[in-house]
C-alpha cells in the first residue's frame, strides 16, 4: 500500500511531462503537413539538374 504513495505522484508527473511535450509539438508545427512527406516518397526525380 505504501508504494501507491510513490506511484501515483510519479504517474501524474509523467502525464504532465508527456502533455507538455505534446503541447510543444503542437505549437512548433510538428503536425502541420502530414501528407507531404508521404507523397514526396512516391514522386520520382528522374530529371537531372545541370
Phi and psi in radians as a Rosetta constraint file:
Dihedral C 1 N 2 CA 2 C 2 CIRCULARHARMONIC -1.201 0.35
Dihedral N 2 CA 2 C 2 N 3 CIRCULARHARMONIC -0.444 0.35
Dihedral C 2 N 3 CA 3 C 3 CIRCULARHARMONIC -1.158 0.35
Dihedral N 3 CA 3 C 3 N 4 CIRCULARHARMONIC -0.438 0.35
Dihedral C 3 N 4 CA 4 C 4 CIRCULARHARMONIC -1.123 0.35
Dihedral N 4 CA 4 C 4 N 5 CIRCULARHARMONIC -0.529 0.35
Dihedral C 4 N 5 CA 5 C 5 CIRCULARHARMONIC -1.149 0.35
Dihedral N 5 CA 5 C 5 N 6 CIRCULARHARMONIC -0.378 0.35
Dihedral C 5 N 6 CA 6 C 6 CIRCULARHARMONIC -1.649 0.35
Dihedral N 6 CA 6 C 6 N 7 CIRCULARHARMONIC -0.748 0.35
Dihedral C 6 N 7 CA 7 C 7 CIRCULARHARMONIC -1.266 0.35
Dihedral N 7 CA 7 C 7 N 8 CIRCULARHARMONIC -0.641 0.35
Dihedral C 7 N 8 CA 8 C 8 CIRCULARHARMONIC -1.153 0.35
Dihedral N 8 CA 8 C 8 N 9 CIRCULARHARMONIC -0.846 0.35
Dihedral C 8 N 9 CA 9 C 9 CIRCULARHARMONIC -1.119 0.35
Dihedral N 9 CA 9 C 9 N 10 CIRCULARHARMONIC -0.644 0.35
Dihedral C 9 N 10 CA 10 C 10 CIRCULARHARMONIC -1.133 0.35
Dihedral N 10 CA 10 C 10 N 11 CIRCULARHARMONIC -0.689 0.35
Dihedral C 10 N 11 CA 11 C 11 CIRCULARHARMONIC -1.197 0.35
Dihedral N 11 CA 11 C 11 N 12 CIRCULARHARMONIC -0.664 0.35
Dihedral C 11 N 12 CA 12 C 12 CIRCULARHARMONIC -1.139 0.35
Dihedral N 12 CA 12 C 12 N 13 CIRCULARHARMONIC -0.703 0.35
Dihedral C 12 N 13 CA 13 C 13 CIRCULARHARMONIC -1.095 0.35
Dihedral N 13 CA 13 C 13 N 14 CIRCULARHARMONIC -0.723 0.35
Dihedral C 13 N 14 CA 14 C 14 CIRCULARHARMONIC -1.124 0.35
Dihedral N 14 CA 14 C 14 N 15 CIRCULARHARMONIC -0.692 0.35
Dihedral C 14 N 15 CA 15 C 15 CIRCULARHARMONIC -1.100 0.35
Dihedral N 15 CA 15 C 15 N 16 CIRCULARHARMONIC -0.753 0.35
Dihedral C 15 N 16 CA 16 C 16 CIRCULARHARMONIC -1.186 0.35
Dihedral N 16 CA 16 C 16 N 17 CIRCULARHARMONIC -0.645 0.35
Dihedral C 16 N 17 CA 17 C 17 CIRCULARHARMONIC -1.157 0.35
Dihedral N 17 CA 17 C 17 N 18 CIRCULARHARMONIC -0.788 0.35
Dihedral C 17 N 18 CA 18 C 18 CIRCULARHARMONIC -1.123 0.35
Dihedral N 18 CA 18 C 18 N 19 CIRCULARHARMONIC -0.708 0.35
Dihedral C 18 N 19 CA 19 C 19 CIRCULARHARMONIC -1.083 0.35
Dihedral N 19 CA 19 C 19 N 20 CIRCULARHARMONIC -0.709 0.35
Dihedral C 19 N 20 CA 20 C 20 CIRCULARHARMONIC -1.152 0.35
Dihedral N 20 CA 20 C 20 N 21 CIRCULARHARMONIC -0.702 0.35
Dihedral C 20 N 21 CA 21 C 21 CIRCULARHARMONIC -1.154 0.35
Dihedral N 21 CA 21 C 21 N 22 CIRCULARHARMONIC -0.701 0.35
Dihedral C 21 N 22 CA 22 C 22 CIRCULARHARMONIC -1.156 0.35
Dihedral N 22 CA 22 C 22 N 23 CIRCULARHARMONIC -0.729 0.35
Dihedral C 22 N 23 CA 23 C 23 CIRCULARHARMONIC -1.087 0.35
Dihedral N 23 CA 23 C 23 N 24 CIRCULARHARMONIC -0.728 0.35
Dihedral C 23 N 24 CA 24 C 24 CIRCULARHARMONIC -1.089 0.35
Dihedral N 24 CA 24 C 24 N 25 CIRCULARHARMONIC -0.733 0.35
Dihedral C 24 N 25 CA 25 C 25 CIRCULARHARMONIC -1.127 0.35
Dihedral N 25 CA 25 C 25 N 26 CIRCULARHARMONIC -0.662 0.35
Dihedral C 25 N 26 CA 26 C 26 CIRCULARHARMONIC -1.145 0.35
Dihedral N 26 CA 26 C 26 N 27 CIRCULARHARMONIC -0.780 0.35
Dihedral C 26 N 27 CA 27 C 27 CIRCULARHARMONIC -1.280 0.35
Dihedral N 27 CA 27 C 27 N 28 CIRCULARHARMONIC -0.450 0.35
Dihedral C 27 N 28 CA 28 C 28 CIRCULARHARMONIC -1.567 0.35
Dihedral N 28 CA 28 C 28 N 29 CIRCULARHARMONIC -0.001 0.35
Dihedral C 28 N 29 CA 29 C 29 CIRCULARHARMONIC 1.499 0.35
Dihedral N 29 CA 29 C 29 N 30 CIRCULARHARMONIC 0.426 0.35
Dihedral C 29 N 30 CA 30 C 30 CIRCULARHARMONIC -1.209 0.35
Dihedral N 30 CA 30 C 30 N 31 CIRCULARHARMONIC -0.399 0.35
Dihedral C 30 N 31 CA 31 C 31 CIRCULARHARMONIC -1.940 0.35
Dihedral N 31 CA 31 C 31 N 32 CIRCULARHARMONIC 0.382 0.35
Dihedral C 31 N 32 CA 32 C 32 CIRCULARHARMONIC -1.253 0.35
Dihedral N 32 CA 32 C 32 N 33 CIRCULARHARMONIC -0.865 0.35
Dihedral C 32 N 33 CA 33 C 33 CIRCULARHARMONIC -2.111 0.35
Dihedral N 33 CA 33 C 33 N 34 CIRCULARHARMONIC 1.635 0.35
Dihedral C 33 N 34 CA 34 C 34 CIRCULARHARMONIC -1.528 0.35
Dihedral N 34 CA 34 C 34 N 35 CIRCULARHARMONIC -0.401 0.35
Dihedral C 34 N 35 CA 35 C 35 CIRCULARHARMONIC -1.656 0.35
Dihedral N 35 CA 35 C 35 N 36 CIRCULARHARMONIC -0.371 0.35
Dihedral C 35 N 36 CA 36 C 36 CIRCULARHARMONIC -1.029 0.35
Dihedral N 36 CA 36 C 36 N 37 CIRCULARHARMONIC -0.936 0.35
Dihedral C 36 N 37 CA 37 C 37 CIRCULARHARMONIC -1.098 0.35
Dihedral N 37 CA 37 C 37 N 38 CIRCULARHARMONIC -0.593 0.35
Dihedral C 37 N 38 CA 38 C 38 CIRCULARHARMONIC -1.187 0.35
Dihedral N 38 CA 38 C 38 N 39 CIRCULARHARMONIC -0.633 0.35
Dihedral C 38 N 39 CA 39 C 39 CIRCULARHARMONIC -1.355 0.35
Dihedral N 39 CA 39 C 39 N 40 CIRCULARHARMONIC -0.523 0.35
Dihedral C 39 N 40 CA 40 C 40 CIRCULARHARMONIC -1.134 0.35
Dihedral N 40 CA 40 C 40 N 41 CIRCULARHARMONIC -0.525 0.35
Dihedral C 40 N 41 CA 41 C 41 CIRCULARHARMONIC -1.153 0.35
Dihedral N 41 CA 41 C 41 N 42 CIRCULARHARMONIC -0.635 0.35
Dihedral C 41 N 42 CA 42 C 42 CIRCULARHARMONIC -1.399 0.35
Dihedral N 42 CA 42 C 42 N 43 CIRCULARHARMONIC -0.343 0.35
Dihedral C 42 N 43 CA 43 C 43 CIRCULARHARMONIC -1.393 0.35
Dihedral N 43 CA 43 C 43 N 44 CIRCULARHARMONIC 2.307 0.35
Dihedral C 43 N 44 CA 44 C 44 CIRCULARHARMONIC -1.512 0.35
Dihedral N 44 CA 44 C 44 N 45 CIRCULARHARMONIC 2.472 0.35
Dihedral C 44 N 45 CA 45 C 45 CIRCULARHARMONIC -2.008 0.35
Dihedral N 45 CA 45 C 45 N 46 CIRCULARHARMONIC 1.234 0.35
Dihedral C 45 N 46 CA 46 C 46 CIRCULARHARMONIC -1.409 0.35
Dihedral N 46 CA 46 C 46 N 47 CIRCULARHARMONIC -0.406 0.35
Dihedral C 46 N 47 CA 47 C 47 CIRCULARHARMONIC -1.294 0.35
Dihedral N 47 CA 47 C 47 N 48 CIRCULARHARMONIC 2.267 0.35
Dihedral C 47 N 48 CA 48 C 48 CIRCULARHARMONIC -1.662 0.35
Dihedral N 48 CA 48 C 48 N 49 CIRCULARHARMONIC 2.391 0.35
Dihedral C 48 N 49 CA 49 C 49 CIRCULARHARMONIC -1.601 0.35
Dihedral N 49 CA 49 C 49 N 50 CIRCULARHARMONIC 2.285 0.35
